[in-house]
Each structure stands twice: as structure tokens, then as C-alpha cells.
Amino acid sequence: MARLLRALGLKMKVAVFGKEVRKLKKKVEEKGFEYDKENPDVVICYGGDCTSF
């Protein structure tokens, strides 16, 4: 999906929540995704802090 969007000149918007937000945000952007906490296409939850939603 990400490759198709890049081929079309678009970026998938991703929000990241969890313990290592700064590190994960950097990785998300390195992989060509756009970090967008307000209107994401995908949400990544990372942690192990027993958070549930």
C-alpha cells in the first residue's frame, strides 16, 4: 500500500502512541510515511504498558 501511494505521489499518514513515540516517529518518517497525529490513516500503538483501547 505504501509503495502504491508513493508511486502516486501520496504519503500515508500515521499516528504513533506508546512508550517510544520519538523513536517510532523518526522511523515512520524515514520509511516515507507522514506523521499526522490529528488525521491519520493508520495508528500504531506500541508499548507494553498495559494500555488498551
Biopython code that builds the backbone (N, CA, C, O; Angstrom):
import numpy as np
from Bio.PDB.StructureBuilder import StructureBuilder

atoms = [
    (1, "MET", "N", (0.817, -1.187, 0.000)),
    (1, "MET", "CA", (0.000, 0.000, 0.000)),
    (1, "MET", "C", (0.865, 1.258, 0.000)),
    (1, "MET", "O", (0.614, 2.193, -0.760)),
    (2, "ALA", "N", (1.885, 1.273, 0.858)),
    (2, "ALA", "CA", (2.761, 2.445, 0.941)),
    (2, "ALA", "C", (3.471, 2.681, -0.390)),
    (2, "ALA", "O", (3.636, 3.829, -0.803)),
    (3, "ARG", "N", (3.890, 1.623, -1.060)),
    (3, "ARG", "CA", (4.566, 1.775, -2.362)),
    (3, "ARG", "C", (3.629, 2.379, -3.396)),
    (3, "ARG", "O", (4.024, 3.250, -4.171)),
    (4, "LEU", "N", (2.394, 1.915, -3.403)),
    (4, "LEU", "CA", (1.410, 2.439, -4.351)),
    (4, "LEU", "C", (1.174, 3.921, -4.094)),
    (4, "LEU", "O", (1.142, 4.713, -5.036)),
    (5, "LEU", "N", (1.010, 4.300, -2.850)),
    (5, "LEU", "CA", (0.793, 5.707, -2.527)),
    (5, "LEU", "C", (1.986, 6.559, -2.937)),
    (5, "LEU", "O", (1.812, 7.649, -3.481)),
    (6, "ARG", "N", (3.209, 6.064, -2.677)),
    (6, "ARG", "CA", (4.416, 6.805, -3.083)),
    (6, "ARG", "C", (4.489, 6.936, -4.592)),
    (6, "ARG", "O", (4.884, 7.982, -5.106)),
    (7, "ALA", "N", (4.111, 5.882, -5.311)),
    (7, "ALA", "CA", (4.135, 5.926, -6.769)),
    (7, "ALA", "C", (3.166, 6.981, -7.303)),
    (7, "ALA", "O", (3.389, 7.570, -8.360)),
    (8, "LEU", "N", (2.098, 7.206, -6.561)),
    (8, "LEU", "CA", (1.117, 8.218, -6.947)),
    (8, "LEU", "C", (1.466, 9.601, -6.404)),
    (8, "LEU", "O", (0.738, 10.567, -6.635)),
    (9, "GLY", "N", (2.581, 9.691, -5.680)),
    (9, "GLY", "CA", (2.996, 10.964, -5.115)),
    (9, "GLY", "C", (2.281, 11.301, -3.818)),
    (9, "GLY", "O", (2.252, 12.461, -3.406)),
    (10, "LEU", "N", (1.706, 10.301, -3.176)),
    (10, "LEU", "CA", (0.977, 10.500, -1.924)),
    (10, "LEU", "C", (1.720, 9.844, -0.776)),
    (10, "LEU", "O", (2.561, 8.971, -0.993)),
    (11, "LYS", "N", (1.416, 10.257, 0.435)),
    (11, "LYS", "CA", (2.008, 9.636, 1.615)),
    (11, "LYS", "C", (0.902, 9.167, 2.552)),
    (11, "LYS", "O", (-0.099, 9.857, 2.741)),
    (12, "MET", "N", (1.094, 7.988, 3.133)),
    (12, "MET", "CA", (0.163, 7.502, 4.130)),
    (12, "MET", "C", (0.439, 8.245, 5.433)),
    (12, "MET", "O", (1.590, 8.369, 5.851)),
    (13, "LYS", "N", (-0.607, 8.731, 6.063)),
    (13, "LYS", "CA", (-0.469, 9.474, 7.313)),
    (13, "LYS", "C", (-0.573, 8.506, 8.491)),
    (13, "LYS", "O", (-1.493, 7.691, 8.569)),
    (14, "VAL", "N", (0.390, 8.614, 9.403)),
    (14, "VAL", "CA", (0.495, 7.676, 10.513)),
    (14, "VAL", "C", (0.577, 8.435, 11.829)),
    (14, "VAL", "O", (1.267, 9.449, 11.930)),
    (15, "ALA", "N", (-0.138, 7.933, 12.843)),
    (15, "ALA", "CA", (-0.010, 8.438, 14.210)),
    (15, "ALA", "C", (0.607, 7.321, 15.041)),
    (15, "ALA", "O", (0.348, 6.142, 14.802)),
    (16, "VAL", "N", (1.422, 7.699, 16.017)),
    (16, "VAL", "CA", (2.112, 6.724, 16.857)),
    (16, "VAL", "C", (1.827, 7.046, 18.323)),
    (16, "VAL", "O", (1.923, 8.199, 18.745)),
    (17, "PHE", "N", (1.475, 6.016, 19.093)),
    (17, "PHE", "CA", (1.235, 6.175, 20.520)),
    (17, "PHE", "C", (1.975, 5.080, 21.256)),
    (17, "PHE", "O", (2.044, 3.950, 20.773)),
    (18, "GLY", "N", (2.529, 5.392, 22.415)),
    (18, "GLY", "CA", (3.210, 4.400, 23.228)),
    (18, "GLY", "C", (4.419, 4.976, 23.929)),
    (18, "GLY", "O", (4.572, 6.191, 24.054)),
    (19, "LYS", "N", (5.277, 4.076, 24.384)),
    (19, "LYS", "CA", (6.432, 4.462, 25.187)),
    (19, "LYS", "C", (7.528, 5.176, 24.401)),
    (19, "LYS", "O", (8.151, 6.100, 24.923)),
    (20, "GLU", "N", (7.769, 4.778, 23.191)),
    (20, "GLU", "CA", (8.904, 5.279, 22.401)),
    (20, "GLU", "C", (8.439, 6.111, 21.214)),
    (20, "GLU", "O", (8.886, 5.886, 20.089)),
    (21, "VAL", "N", (7.552, 7.066, 21.450)),
    (21, "VAL", "CA", (6.964, 7.847, 20.358)),
    (21, "VAL", "C", (8.034, 8.555, 19.530)),
    (21, "VAL", "O", (7.962, 8.549, 18.301)),
    (22, "ARG", "N", (9.007, 9.153, 20.172)),
    (22, "ARG", "CA", (10.038, 9.899, 19.413)),
    (22, "ARG", "C", (10.802, 8.991, 18.460)),
    (22, "ARG", "O", (11.017, 9.339, 17.299)),
    (23, "LYS", "N", (11.214, 7.823, 18.955)),
    (23, "LYS", "CA", (11.958, 6.885, 18.107)),
    (23, "LYS", "C", (11.082, 6.373, 16.969)),
    (23, "LYS", "O", (11.517, 6.308, 15.820)),
    (24, "LEU", "N", (9.845, 6.011, 17.299)),
    (24, "LEU", "CA", (8.952, 5.477, 16.281)),
    (24, "LEU", "C", (8.567, 6.534, 15.257)),
    (24, "LEU", "O", (8.444, 6.231, 14.070)),
    (25, "LYS", "N", (8.375, 7.772, 15.704)),
    (25, "LYS", "CA", (8.055, 8.857, 14.769)),
    (25, "LYS", "C", (9.184, 9.018, 13.762)),
    (25, "LYS", "O", (8.934, 9.196, 12.570)),
    (26, "LYS", "N", (10.412, 8.956, 14.231)),
    (26, "LYS", "CA", (11.569, 9.082, 13.351)),
    (26, "LYS", "C", (11.598, 7.946, 12.331)),
    (26, "LYS", "O", (11.841, 8.178, 11.147)),
    (27, "LYS", "N", (11.350, 6.715, 12.790)),
    (27, "LYS", "CA", (11.346, 5.558, 11.886)),
    (27, "LYS", "C", (10.236, 5.679, 10.842)),
    (27, "LYS", "O", (10.444, 5.392, 9.663)),
    (28, "VAL", "N", (9.062, 6.106, 11.290)),
    (28, "VAL", "CA", (7.927, 6.277, 10.376)),
    (28, "VAL", "C", (8.297, 7.249, 9.260)),
    (28, "VAL", "O", (8.037, 6.989, 8.085)),
    (29, "GLU", "N", (8.903, 8.365, 9.636)),
    (29, "GLU", "CA", (9.281, 9.368, 8.638)),
    (29, "GLU", "C", (10.421, 8.878, 7.752)),
    (29, "GLU", "O", (10.449, 9.197, 6.564)),
    (30, "GLU", "N", (11.362, 8.108, 8.303)),
    (30, "GLU", "CA", (12.460, 7.553, 7.500)),
    (30, "GLU", "C", (11.935, 6.602, 6.427)),
    (30, "GLU", "O", (12.517, 6.501, 5.347)),
    (31, "LYS", "N", (10.850, 5.915, 6.716)),
    (31, "LYS", "CA", (10.281, 4.950, 5.774)),
    (31, "LYS", "C", (9.380, 5.604, 4.734)),
    (31, "LYS", "O", (8.820, 4.922, 3.875)),
    (32, "GLY", "N", (9.240, 6.927, 4.810)),
    (32, "GLY", "CA", (8.490, 7.635, 3.789)),
    (32, "GLY", "C", (7.045, 7.922, 4.123)),
    (32, "GLY", "O", (6.284, 8.370, 3.266)),
    (33, "PHE", "N", (6.658, 7.667, 5.366)),
    (33, "PHE", "CA", (5.300, 7.967, 5.784)),
    (33, "PHE", "C", (5.252, 9.375, 6.372)),
    (33, "PHE", "O", (6.283, 9.923, 6.763)),
    (34, "GLU", "N", (4.079, 9.947, 6.432)),
    (34, "GLU", "CA", (3.892, 11.274, 7.019)),
    (34, "GLU", "C", (3.325, 11.104, 8.427)),
    (34, "GLU", "O", (2.323, 10.413, 8.608)),
    (35, "TYR", "N", (3.947, 11.721, 9.418)),
    (35, "TYR", "CA", (3.438, 11.676, 10.788)),
    (35, "TYR", "C", (2.313, 12.701, 10.911)),
    (35, "TYR", "O", (2.512, 13.889, 10.660)),
    (36, "ASP", "N", (1.130, 12.226, 11.298)),
    (36, "ASP", "CA", (-0.037, 13.107, 11.437)),
    (36, "ASP", "C", (-0.899, 12.609, 12.587)),
    (36, "ASP", "O", (-1.684, 11.674, 12.431)),
    (37, "LYS", "N", (-0.744, 13.238, 13.731)),
    (37, "LYS", "CA", (-1.465, 12.822, 14.935)),
    (37, "LYS", "C", (-2.946, 13.210, 14.878)),
    (37, "LYS", "O", (-3.777, 12.567, 15.519)),
    (38, "GLU", "N", (-3.278, 14.243, 14.125)),
    (38, "GLU", "CA", (-4.647, 14.761, 14.090)),
    (38, "GLU", "C", (-5.575, 14.005, 13.134)),
    (38, "GLU", "O", (-6.753, 13.811, 13.436)),
    (39, "ASN", "N", (-5.046, 13.577, 11.978)),
    (39, "ASN", "CA", (-5.892, 12.942, 10.963)),
    (39, "ASN", "C", (-5.147, 11.787, 10.287)),
    (39, "ASN", "O", (-4.896, 11.840, 9.083)),
    (40, "PRO", "N", (-4.791, 10.742, 11.047)),
    (40, "PRO", "CA", (-4.002, 9.647, 10.472)),
    (40, "PRO", "C", (-4.848, 8.673, 9.656)),
    (40, "PRO", "O", (-6.056, 8.550, 9.858)),
    (41, "ASP", "N", (-4.181, 7.987, 8.731)),
    (41, "ASP", "CA", (-4.795, 6.863, 8.028)),
    (41, "ASP", "C", (-4.620, 5.582, 8.839)),
    (41, "ASP", "O", (-5.459, 4.682, 8.800)),
    (42, "VAL", "N", (-3.506, 5.523, 9.576)),
    (42, "VAL", "CA", (-3.140, 4.349, 10.365)),
    (42, "VAL", "C", (-2.642, 4.813, 11.728)),
    (42, "VAL", "O", (-1.969, 5.839, 11.832)),
    (43, "VAL", "N", (-2.974, 4.055, 12.771)),
    (43, "VAL", "CA", (-2.479, 4.345, 14.116)),
    (43, "VAL", "C", (-1.655, 3.158, 14.587)),
    (43, "VAL", "O", (-2.112, 2.016, 14.540)),
    (44, "ILE", "N", (-0.432, 3.434, 15.044)),
    (44, "ILE", "CA", (0.444, 2.397, 15.590)),
    (44, "ILE", "C", (0.505, 2.590, 17.101)),
    (44, "ILE", "O", (0.886, 3.657, 17.582)),
    (45, "CYS", "N", (0.126, 1.556, 17.842)),
    (45, "CYS", "CA", (0.221, 1.584, 19.307)),
    (45, "CYS", "C", (1.330, 0.633, 19.704)),
    (45, "CYS", "O", (1.313, -0.540, 19.331)),
    (46, "TYR", "N", (2.279, 1.128, 20.449)),
    (46, "TYR", "CA", (3.462, 0.356, 20.812)),
    (46, "TYR", "C", (3.759, 0.566, 22.282)),
    (46, "TYR", "O", (3.682, 1.688, 22.781)),
    (47, "GLY", "N", (4.098, -0.509, 22.977)),
    (47, "GLY", "CA", (4.442, -0.263, 24.368)),
    (47, "GLY", "C", (4.627, -1.485, 25.211)),
    (47, "GLY", "O", (5.750, -1.969, 25.355)),
    (48, "GLY", "N", (3.595, -1.987, 25.757)),
    (48, "GLY", "CA", (3.706, -2.996, 26.784)),
    (48, "GLY", "C", (3.397, -2.372, 28.132)),
    (48, "GLY", "O", (3.758, -2.904, 29.181)),
    (49, "ASP", "N", (2.719, -1.227, 28.083)),
    (49, "ASP", "CA", (2.370, -0.523, 29.314)),
    (49, "ASP", "C", (0.952, -0.870, 29.778)),
    (49, "ASP", "O", (0.368, -0.159, 30.595)),
    (50, "CYS", "N", (0.407, -1.970, 29.247)),
    (50, "CYS", "CA", (-0.937, -2.471, 29.589)),
    (50, "CYS", "C", (-2.049, -1.528, 29.165)),
    (50, "CYS", "O", (-3.155, -1.598, 29.701)),
    (51, "THR", "N", (-1.778, -0.657, 28.224)),
    (51, "THR", "CA", (-2.802, 0.246, 27.711)),
    (51, "THR", "C", (-3.708, -0.511, 26.767)),
    (51, "THR", "O", (-3.242, -1.324, 25.969)),
    (52, "SER", "N", (-4.990, -0.251, 26.853)),
    (52, "SER", "CA", (-5.915, -0.860, 25.915)),
    (52, "SER", "C", (-6.870, 0.199, 25.413)),
    (52, "SER", "O", (-7.075, 1.232, 26.051)),
    (53, "PHE", "N", (-7.447, -0.071, 24.266)),
    (53, "PHE", "CA", (-8.418, 0.865, 23.709)),
    (53, "PHE", "C", (-9.515, 0.097, 23.030)),
    (53, "PHE", "O", (-10.444, 0.697, 22.489)),
]
sb = StructureBuilder()
sb.init_structure("model")
sb.init_model(0)
sb.init_chain("A")
sb.init_seg("    ")
for serial, (resi, resn, name, xyz) in enumerate(atoms, 1):
    if name == "N":
        sb.init_residue(resn, " ", resi, " ")
    sb.init_atom(name, np.array(xyz, "f"), 0.0, 1.0, " ", f" {name:<3s}", serial, name[0])
structure = sb.get_structure()
